[in-house]
Amino acid sequence: MNSNEEIIAKINNFLAEEFEVSLEKIVPGADLKETLDLDSLDYIDLVVVIENNFSFKVKPGDFAHITTFSDFYNYIISRVNSKALV
């Protein structure tokens, strides 16, 4: 099982690569949408990258309450941990 720090590092690395953003800009309190310059198509890419990296399905509406990178980390960590319990 991955530790939370390992999961966050993995998230940061794929976000930096996929969305061509420097790792220095990816910090817990930063706005996810603004920092990554996400539009509706980018969200589809983001879902695919999450599903490929963490092997769980993202449901419509999962992003409704995600504003910051911290929210995003917590979402993925909780999904990874809940998947490990199944």
A tleap script that builds the chain and sets N, CA, C and O, in Angstrom:
source leaprc.protein.ff14SB
mol = sequence {
  NMET ASN SER ASN GLU GLU ILE ILE ALA LYS
  ILE ASN ASN PHE LEU ALA GLU GLU PHE GLU
  VAL SER LEU GLU LYS ILE VAL PRO GLY ALA
  ASP LEU LYS GLU THR LEU ASP LEU ASP SER
  LEU ASP TYR ILE ASP LEU VAL VAL VAL ILE
  GLU ASN ASN PHE SER PHE LYS VAL LYS PRO
  GLY ASP PHE ALA HIE ILE THR THR PHE SER
  ASP PHE TYR ASN TYR ILE ILE SER ARG VAL
  ASN SER LYS ALA LEU CVAL
}
set mol.1.N position { 0.846 -1.212 0.000 }
set mol.1.CA position { 0.000 0.000 0.000 }
set mol.1.C position { 0.870 1.246 0.000 }
set mol.1.O position { 1.873 1.322 0.708 }
set mol.2.N position { 0.478 2.196 -0.786 }
set mol.2.CA position { 1.211 3.458 -0.854 }
set mol.2.C position { 0.898 4.332 0.349 }
set mol.2.O position { -0.232 4.360 0.837 }
set mol.3.N position { 1.916 5.048 0.822 }
set mol.3.CA position { 1.660 6.032 1.868 }
set mol.3.C position { 1.030 7.266 1.224 }
set mol.3.O position { 1.095 7.442 0.008 }
set mol.4.N position { 0.428 8.107 2.040 }
set mol.4.CA position { -0.171 9.341 1.518 }
set mol.4.C position { 0.870 10.181 0.803 }
set mol.4.O position { 0.579 10.770 -0.238 }
set mol.5.N position { 2.090 10.247 1.351 }
set mol.5.CA position { 3.153 11.043 0.720 }
set mol.5.C position { 3.503 10.500 -0.664 }
set mol.5.O position { 3.737 11.266 -1.599 }
set mol.6.N position { 3.537 9.157 -0.786 }
set mol.6.CA position { 3.835 8.547 -2.088 }
set mol.6.C position { 2.718 8.828 -3.086 }
set mol.6.O position { 2.978 9.100 -4.258 }
set mol.7.N position { 1.487 8.762 -2.621 }
set mol.7.CA position { 0.343 9.047 -3.494 }
set mol.7.C position { 0.400 10.500 -3.969 }
set mol.7.O position { 0.212 10.770 -5.155 }
set mol.8.N position { 0.657 11.433 -3.057 }
set mol.8.CA position { 0.733 12.853 -3.411 }
set mol.8.C position { 1.871 13.098 -4.396 }
set mol.8.O position { 1.701 13.850 -5.356 }
set mol.9.N position { 3.028 12.477 -4.176 }
set mol.9.CA position { 4.157 12.631 -5.105 }
set mol.9.C position { 3.784 12.113 -6.491 }
set mol.9.O position { 4.118 12.734 -7.500 }
set mol.10.N position { 3.093 10.977 -6.538 }
set mol.10.CA position { 2.662 10.403 -7.822 }
set mol.10.C position { 1.688 11.352 -8.522 }
set mol.10.O position { 1.794 11.589 -9.725 }
set mol.11.N position { 0.733 11.893 -7.748 }
set mol.11.CA position { -0.234 12.845 -8.309 }
set mol.11.C position { 0.496 14.049 -8.885 }
set mol.11.O position { 0.263 14.434 -10.030 }
set mol.12.N position { 1.384 14.645 -8.088 }
set mol.12.CA position { 2.104 15.840 -8.533 }
set mol.12.C position { 2.888 15.566 -9.808 }
set mol.12.O position { 2.894 16.390 -10.723 }
set mol.13.N position { 3.547 14.416 -9.874 }
set mol.13.CA position { 4.347 14.090 -11.052 }
set mol.13.C position { 3.494 13.939 -12.300 }
set mol.13.O position { 3.851 14.457 -13.359 }
set mol.14.N position { 2.365 13.234 -12.192 }
set mol.14.CA position { 1.565 13.077 -13.413 }
set mol.14.C position { 0.859 14.374 -13.786 }
set mol.14.O position { 0.644 14.628 -14.971 }
set mol.15.N position { 0.491 15.202 -12.812 }
set mol.15.CA position { -0.118 16.494 -13.138 }
set mol.15.C position { 0.887 17.399 -13.840 }
set mol.15.O position { 0.560 18.046 -14.834 }
set mol.16.N position { 2.105 17.442 -13.322 }
set mol.16.CA position { 3.143 18.283 -13.920 }
set mol.16.C position { 3.420 17.844 -15.360 }
set mol.16.O position { 3.569 18.676 -16.255 }
set mol.17.N position { 3.485 16.539 -15.566 }
set mol.17.CA position { 3.765 16.011 -16.903 }
set mol.17.C position { 2.585 16.204 -17.845 }
set mol.17.O position { 2.747 16.701 -18.960 }
set mol.18.N position { 1.409 15.813 -17.399 }
set mol.18.CA position { 0.220 15.842 -18.254 }
set mol.18.C position { -0.200 17.267 -18.618 }
set mol.18.O position { -0.602 17.529 -19.752 }
set mol.19.N position { -0.105 18.180 -17.659 }
set mol.19.CA position { -0.609 19.544 -17.881 }
set mol.19.C position { 0.508 20.572 -18.036 }
set mol.19.O position { 0.256 21.777 -18.078 }
set mol.20.N position { 1.754 20.080 -18.122 }
set mol.20.CA position { 2.914 20.931 -18.374 }
set mol.20.C position { 2.966 22.125 -17.414 }
set mol.20.O position { 3.058 23.282 -17.825 }
set mol.21.N position { 2.904 21.799 -16.125 }
set mol.21.CA position { 2.964 22.796 -15.059 }
set mol.21.C position { 4.167 22.449 -14.192 }
set mol.21.O position { 4.427 21.274 -13.936 }
set mol.22.N position { 4.903 23.462 -13.737 }
set mol.22.CA position { 6.058 23.181 -12.888 }
set mol.22.C position { 5.592 22.676 -11.527 }
set mol.22.O position { 4.554 23.095 -11.015 }
set mol.23.N position { 6.367 21.779 -10.959 }
set mol.23.CA position { 6.022 21.195 -9.655 }
set mol.23.C position { 5.913 22.260 -8.567 }
set mol.23.O position { 5.165 22.082 -7.606 }
set mol.24.N position { 6.644 23.357 -8.704 }
set mol.24.CA position { 6.603 24.428 -7.696 }
set mol.24.C position { 5.212 25.058 -7.587 }
set mol.24.O position { 4.852 25.586 -6.535 }
set mol.25.N position { 4.438 25.006 -8.659 }
set mol.25.CA position { 3.095 25.602 -8.648 }
set mol.25.C position { 2.052 24.673 -8.044 }
set mol.25.O position { 0.954 25.105 -7.694 }
set mol.26.N position { 2.399 23.396 -7.925 }
set mol.26.CA position { 1.455 22.406 -7.404 }
set mol.26.C position { 1.646 22.306 -5.898 }
set mol.26.O position { 2.469 21.530 -5.412 }
set mol.27.N position { 0.878 23.095 -5.174 }
set mol.27.CA position { 0.950 23.128 -3.711 }
set mol.27.C position { -0.462 22.938 -3.153 }
set mol.27.O position { -1.441 23.284 -3.815 }
set mol.28.N position { -0.572 22.387 -1.932 }
set mol.28.CA position { -1.891 22.019 -1.397 }
set mol.28.C position { -2.953 23.121 -1.451 }
set mol.28.O position { -4.111 22.830 -1.752 }
set mol.29.N position { -2.595 24.369 -1.168 }
set mol.29.CA position { -3.601 25.425 -1.105 }
set mol.29.C position { -3.926 26.081 -2.433 }
set mol.29.O position { -4.834 26.909 -2.507 }
set mol.30.N position { -3.197 25.723 -3.489 }
set mol.30.CA position { -3.410 26.357 -4.797 }
set mol.30.C position { -4.710 25.854 -5.431 }
set mol.30.O position { -5.144 24.729 -5.184 }
set mol.31.N position { -5.310 26.701 -6.243 }
set mol.31.CA position { -6.540 26.354 -6.954 }
set mol.31.C position { -6.212 25.389 -8.094 }
set mol.31.O position { -5.406 25.697 -8.971 }
set mol.32.N position { -6.845 24.230 -8.066 }
set mol.32.CA position { -6.572 23.181 -9.050 }
set mol.32.C position { -6.870 23.643 -10.474 }
set mol.32.O position { -6.030 23.514 -11.365 }
set mol.33.N position { -8.062 24.177 -10.678 }
set mol.33.CA position { -8.492 24.575 -12.022 }
set mol.33.C position { -7.618 25.699 -12.578 }
set mol.33.O position { -7.200 25.645 -13.734 }
set mol.34.N position { -7.343 26.712 -11.764 }
set mol.34.CA position { -6.520 27.835 -12.222 }
set mol.34.C position { -5.085 27.415 -12.489 }
set mol.34.O position { -4.518 27.763 -13.524 }
set mol.35.N position { -4.493 26.670 -11.564 }
set mol.35.CA position { -3.090 26.287 -11.692 }
set mol.35.C position { -2.856 25.422 -12.927 }
set mol.35.O position { -1.869 25.600 -13.641 }
set mol.36.N position { -3.765 24.491 -13.168 }
set mol.36.CA position { -3.613 23.586 -14.310 }
set mol.36.C position { -4.268 24.131 -15.569 }
set mol.36.O position { -4.170 23.521 -16.634 }
set mol.37.N position { -4.936 25.276 -15.456 }
set mol.37.CA position { -5.632 25.896 -16.581 }
set mol.37.C position { -6.592 24.898 -17.233 }
set mol.37.O position { -6.545 24.665 -18.441 }
set mol.38.N position { -7.463 24.315 -16.405 }
set mol.38.CA position { -8.359 23.259 -16.870 }
set mol.38.C position { -9.597 23.808 -17.564 }
set mol.38.O position { -10.232 24.747 -17.084 }
set mol.39.N position { -9.927 23.204 -18.707 }
set mol.39.CA position { -11.229 23.432 -19.326 }
set mol.39.C position { -11.963 22.085 -19.296 }
set mol.39.O position { -11.446 21.109 -18.753 }
set mol.40.N position { -13.154 22.034 -19.872 }
set mol.40.CA position { -13.948 20.802 -19.765 }
set mol.40.C position { -13.240 19.597 -20.382 }
set mol.40.O position { -13.349 18.493 -19.849 }
set mol.41.N position { -12.530 19.773 -21.474 }
set mol.41.CA position { -11.802 18.657 -22.083 }
set mol.41.C position { -10.648 18.207 -21.207 }
set mol.41.O position { -10.345 17.015 -21.143 }
set mol.42.N position { -9.993 19.158 -20.525 }
set mol.42.CA position { -8.894 18.806 -19.624 }
set mol.42.C position { -9.377 17.942 -18.467 }
set mol.42.O position { -8.650 17.069 -17.992 }
set mol.43.N position { -10.609 18.187 -18.014 }
set mol.43.CA position { -11.146 17.356 -16.939 }
set mol.43.C position { -11.272 15.900 -17.394 }
set mol.43.O position { -11.047 14.979 -16.609 }
set mol.44.N position { -11.629 15.699 -18.652 }
set mol.44.CA position { -11.711 14.335 -19.193 }
set mol.44.C position { -10.325 13.706 -19.175 }
set mol.44.O position { -10.172 12.550 -18.781 }
set mol.45.N position { -9.312 14.461 -19.601 }
set mol.45.CA position { -7.929 13.966 -19.559 }
set mol.45.C position { -7.524 13.637 -18.126 }
set mol.45.O position { -6.882 12.619 -17.868 }
set mol.46.N position { -7.907 14.509 -17.205 }
set mol.46.CA position { -7.567 14.314 -15.793 }
set mol.46.C position { -8.200 13.021 -15.262 }
set mol.46.O position { -7.552 12.258 -14.546 }
set mol.47.N position { -9.449 12.785 -15.613 }
set mol.47.CA position { -10.143 11.557 -15.191 }
set mol.47.C position { -9.420 10.331 -15.737 }
set mol.47.O position { -9.205 9.364 -15.007 }
set mol.48.N position { -9.045 10.362 -17.008 }
set mol.48.CA position { -8.349 9.229 -17.630 }
set mol.48.C position { -7.017 8.975 -16.927 }
set mol.48.O position { -6.665 7.829 -16.649 }
set mol.49.N position { -6.278 10.049 -16.642 }
set mol.49.CA position { -4.982 9.904 -15.978 }
set mol.49.C position { -5.162 9.323 -14.576 }
set mol.49.O position { -4.391 8.457 -14.164 }
set mol.50.N position { -6.164 9.788 -13.847 }
set mol.50.CA position { -6.435 9.243 -12.505 }
set mol.50.C position { -6.764 7.758 -12.604 }
set mol.50.O position { -6.211 6.943 -11.865 }
set mol.51.N position { -7.661 7.413 -13.511 }
set mol.51.CA position { -8.084 6.017 -13.647 }
set mol.51.C position { -6.917 5.118 -14.043 }
set mol.51.O position { -6.803 3.995 -13.551 }
set mol.52.N position { -6.047 5.608 -14.933 }
set mol.52.CA position { -4.891 4.814 -15.358 }
set mol.52.C position { -3.857 4.655 -14.249 }
set mol.52.O position { -3.236 3.599 -14.126 }
set mol.53.N position { -3.668 5.701 -13.439 }
set mol.53.CA position { -2.647 5.665 -12.393 }
set mol.53.C position { -3.102 4.969 -11.119 }
set mol.53.O position { -2.288 4.373 -10.413 }
set mol.54.N position { -4.393 5.040 -10.819 }
set mol.54.CA position { -4.866 4.543 -9.534 }
set mol.54.C position { -5.908 3.434 -9.637 }
set mol.54.O position { -6.368 2.929 -8.613 }
set mol.55.N position { -6.283 3.051 -10.841 }
set mol.55.CA position { -7.163 1.897 -11.068 }
set mol.55.C position { -8.501 1.978 -10.334 }
set mol.55.O position { -8.959 0.990 -9.759 }
set mol.56.N position { -9.123 3.152 -10.356 }
set mol.56.CA position { -10.516 3.238 -9.903 }
set mol.56.C position { -11.257 4.157 -10.847 }
set mol.56.O position { -10.662 5.009 -11.506 }
set mol.57.N position { -12.565 3.973 -10.903 }
set mol.57.CA position { -13.405 4.786 -11.784 }
set mol.57.C position { -13.799 6.085 -11.086 }
set mol.57.O position { -14.215 6.080 -9.927 }
set mol.58.N position { -13.663 7.185 -11.800 }
set mol.58.CA position { -14.101 8.482 -11.289 }
set mol.58.C position { -15.558 8.650 -11.696 }
set mol.58.O position { -15.911 8.465 -12.861 }
set mol.59.N position { -16.390 8.997 -10.743 }
set mol.59.CA position { -17.819 9.157 -11.018 }
set mol.59.C position { -18.130 10.604 -11.387 }
set mol.59.O position { -17.465 11.522 -10.907 }
set mol.60.N position { -19.136 10.816 -12.239 }
set mol.60.CA position { -19.563 12.190 -12.516 }
set mol.60.C position { -19.943 12.860 -11.199 }
set mol.60.O position { -20.623 12.265 -10.362 }
set mol.61.N position { -19.511 14.059 -11.031 }
set mol.61.CA position { -19.823 14.774 -9.799 }
set mol.61.C position { -18.747 14.653 -8.734 }
set mol.61.O position { -18.779 15.378 -7.740 }
set mol.62.N position { -17.791 13.745 -8.926 }
set mol.62.CA position { -16.717 13.603 -7.939 }
set mol.62.C position { -15.910 14.890 -7.788 }
set mol.62.O position { -15.356 15.154 -6.721 }
set mol.63.N position { -15.844 15.682 -8.842 }
set mol.63.CA position { -15.047 16.911 -8.803 }
set mol.63.C position { -15.829 18.118 -8.291 }
set mol.63.O position { -15.279 19.213 -8.181 }
set mol.64.N position { -17.094 17.923 -7.981 }
set mol.64.CA position { -17.945 19.051 -7.590 }
set mol.64.C position { -17.414 19.811 -6.387 }
set mol.64.O position { -17.587 21.027 -6.304 }
set mol.65.N position { -16.772 19.123 -5.456 }
set mol.65.CA position { -16.316 19.781 -4.230 }
set mol.65.C position { -14.798 19.915 -4.178 }
set mol.65.O position { -14.239 20.229 -3.127 }
set mol.66.N position { -14.129 19.679 -5.302 }
set mol.66.CA position { -12.675 19.786 -5.341 }
set mol.66.C position { -12.297 21.159 -5.881 }
set mol.66.O position { -12.584 21.493 -7.030 }
set mol.67.N position { -11.648 21.946 -5.025 }
set mol.67.CA position { -11.214 23.280 -5.427 }
set mol.67.C position { -9.691 23.370 -5.433 }
set mol.67.O position { -9.095 23.867 -6.389 }
set mol.68.N position { -9.076 22.895 -4.376 }
set mol.68.CA position { -7.624 23.017 -4.219 }
set mol.68.C position { -6.940 21.669 -4.464 }
set mol.68.O position { -7.591 20.628 -4.558 }
set mol.69.N position { -5.625 21.720 -4.562 }
set mol.69.CA position { -4.867 20.472 -4.688 }
set mol.69.C position { -5.062 19.612 -3.441 }
set mol.69.O position { -5.104 18.386 -3.538 }
set mol.70.N position { -5.182 20.238 -2.278 }
set mol.70.CA position { -5.417 19.500 -1.037 }
set mol.70.C position { -6.712 18.688 -1.137 }
set mol.70.O position { -6.741 17.518 -0.755 }
set mol.71.N position { -7.783 19.306 -1.650 }
set mol.71.CA position { -9.051 18.589 -1.863 }
set mol.71.C position { -8.841 17.403 -2.810 }
set mol.71.O position { -9.356 16.308 -2.586 }
set mol.72.N position { -8.077 17.651 -3.863 }
set mol.72.CA position { -7.807 16.638 -4.881 }
set mol.72.C position { -7.030 15.468 -4.267 }
set mol.72.O position { -7.362 14.305 -4.496 }
set mol.73.N position { -5.988 15.789 -3.482 }
set mol.73.CA position { -5.206 14.738 -2.811 }
set mol.73.C position { -6.111 13.910 -1.901 }
set mol.73.O position { -6.074 12.679 -1.927 }
set mol.74.N position { -6.926 14.600 -1.095 }
set mol.74.CA position { -7.795 13.899 -0.147 }
set mol.74.C position { -8.773 12.980 -0.864 }
set mol.74.O position { -9.041 11.868 -0.410 }
set mol.75.N position { -9.304 13.455 -1.988 }
set mol.75.CA position { -10.230 12.640 -2.788 }
set mol.75.C position { -9.532 11.361 -3.256 }
set mol.75.O position { -10.057 10.264 -3.066 }
set mol.76.N position { -8.361 11.497 -3.862 }
set mol.76.CA position { -7.670 10.324 -4.405 }
set mol.76.C position { -7.230 9.390 -3.279 }
set mol.76.O position { -7.392 8.174 -3.383 }
set mol.77.N position { -6.678 9.948 -2.213 }
set mol.77.CA position { -6.238 9.120 -1.086 }
set mol.77.C position { -7.414 8.338 -0.505 }
set mol.77.O position { -7.286 7.149 -0.215 }
set mol.78.N position { -8.553 8.997 -0.336 }
set mol.78.CA position { -9.717 8.292 0.233 }
set mol.78.C position { -10.206 7.203 -0.710 }
set mol.78.O position { -10.605 6.129 -0.260 }
set mol.79.N position { -10.180 7.467 -2.017 }
set mol.79.CA position { -10.608 6.444 -2.985 }
set mol.79.C position { -9.621 5.281 -3.023 }
set mol.79.O position { -10.037 4.124 -3.078 }
set mol.80.N position { -8.331 5.567 -2.994 }
set mol.80.CA position { -7.310 4.500 -2.998 }
set mol.80.C position { -7.446 3.658 -1.735 }
set mol.80.O position { -7.398 2.429 -1.797 }
set mol.81.N position { -7.616 4.314 -0.588 }
set mol.81.CA position { -7.739 3.594 0.675 }
set mol.81.C position { -9.022 2.775 0.750 }
set mol.81.O position { -9.015 1.665 1.282 }
set mol.82.N position { -10.128 3.310 0.220 }
set mol.82.CA position { -11.382 2.561 0.258 }
set mol.82.C position { -11.314 1.366 -0.691 }
set mol.82.O position { -11.904 0.319 -0.421 }
set mol.83.N position { -10.594 1.525 -1.802 }
set mol.83.CA position { -10.417 0.417 -2.740 }
set mol.83.C position { -9.592 -0.694 -2.095 }
set mol.83.O position { -9.838 -1.876 -2.335 }
set mol.84.N position { -8.613 -0.311 -1.276 }
set mol.84.CA position { -7.746 -1.290 -0.620 }
set mol.84.C position { -8.525 -2.112 0.404 }
set mol.84.O position { -8.138 -3.239 0.715 }
set mol.85.N position { -9.611 -1.562 0.927 }
set mol.85.CA position { -10.405 -2.255 1.932 }
set mol.85.C position { -11.382 -3.260 1.329 }
set mol.85.O position { -11.906 -4.126 2.030 }
set mol.86.N position { -11.621 -3.138 0.031 }
set mol.86.CA position { -12.631 -3.998 -0.616 }
set mol.86.C position { -12.065 -5.378 -0.872 }
set mol.86.O position { -12.761 -6.241 -1.408 }
savepdb mol mol.pdb
quit
